[in-house]
Amino acid sequence: MNKKILKQILSRLEKLETEVFGKKNLKTKSVINKVKFRGVTGGIRLLVSQKFFISKKTFTEIKEELHKRGYYSSLQAIQAALNKLSTKKGPLVKFKEGKKNYYAQRK
């Protein structure tokens, strides 16, 4: 086959594939990663991903670390996010020692 004809066929094939299958969206992965850590719950998930909860942490330690990372929110919102993430299927576990609650990463 002639190179010119082969180029034309390949170009037509590429056009057909983009029409049928659509363009590959390479931006979706980066957009998902950015959305992953939004809000207070996202801030706590960020701390989990960076191994902050390997040792047990109190509420005040968590609050201070969130403030260092730029997550400013009310105490109630932080507590609600911790409660949500320390359920049976969540990444955190909550336990009491004395009168204080501690949070750690689930193993």
C-alpha positions in Angstrom: 0.0 0.0 0.0 1.0 3.5 -0.6 2.1 5.6 2.5 -0.4 8.4 1.5 -3.3 6.0 1.5 -2.2 4.4 4.7 -2.1 7.8 6.4 -5.6 8.6 5.2 -7.0 5.3 6.5 -5.3 5.8 9.9 -6.6 9.3 10.1 -10.2 8.2 9.3 -9.9 5.4 11.8 -8.8 7.8 14.5 -11.8 10.1 13.7 -14.2 7.2 13.8 -12.8 6.0 17.2 -13.1 9.4 18.8 -16.7 9.7 17.5 -17.7 6.2 18.7 -15.7 6.0 22.0 -15.1 9.6 22.7 -11.9 11.3 23.7 -10.0 9.9 26.6 -10.3 12.4 29.5 -7.0 12.5 31.2 -8.1 15.2 33.6 -10.6 13.2 35.5 -8.0 11.5 37.8 -6.5 14.9 38.9 -10.0 16.3 39.5 -11.0 13.4 41.6 -7.9 13.8 43.7 -8.6 17.5 44.3 -12.2 16.8 45.3 -11.1 14.0 47.7 -9.9 16.4 50.4 -12.6 19.1 50.5 -14.1 20.2 53.8 -13.5 19.0 57.3 -14.1 15.3 56.4 -11.6 15.7 53.5 -9.1 17.3 55.9 -9.4 14.3 58.2 -9.1 11.9 55.3 -5.9 13.8 54.3 -4.5 13.2 57.8 -5.4 9.5 57.5 -3.6 9.3 54.1 -0.5 10.9 55.6 -0.4 8.5 58.5 -1.2 11.0 61.2 -3.4 8.6 63.0 -0.9 5.8 63.5 -0.7 6.6 67.2 -3.8 7.6 69.2 -4.8 11.3 69.0 -7.1 13.4 71.1 -9.7 15.8 69.7 -7.5 18.8 70.4 -4.5 17.3 68.6 -6.6 16.6 65.6 -8.1 20.2 65.7 -4.6 21.8 65.9 -3.3 19.6 63.0 -6.3 20.6 60.9 -5.6 24.3 61.6 -2.0 23.8 60.6 -3.1 22.4 57.3 -5.6 25.3 56.7 -8.8 23.5 57.6 -10.7 26.0 59.8 -14.1 24.9 61.0 -16.3 24.8 64.1 -15.7 22.3 66.8 -19.1 20.7 66.1 -18.2 20.2 62.4 -14.9 18.5 63.3 -16.6 16.3 65.8 -19.3 15.3 63.3 -16.7 14.4 60.7 -14.8 12.3 63.3 -18.0 10.5 64.2 -18.7 9.9 60.6 -15.3 8.5 59.9 -15.1 6.3 63.0 -18.0 4.1 62.1 -17.6 0.3 61.5 -16.6 0.8 57.9 -14.7 4.0 58.4 -10.9 4.4 58.4 -10.8 5.5 62.1 -11.5 3.8 65.3 -12.8 5.7 68.4 -12.1 4.5 72.0 -12.2 5.9 75.5 -9.5 6.0 78.1 -10.8 7.5 81.3 -13.0 10.4 80.2 -11.2 11.3 77.0 -12.0 10.0 73.5 -9.0 8.9 71.3 -8.9 8.3 67.6 -6.6 6.1 65.7 -6.3 4.5 62.3 -8.2 1.2 61.9 -5.9 -1.8 61.3 
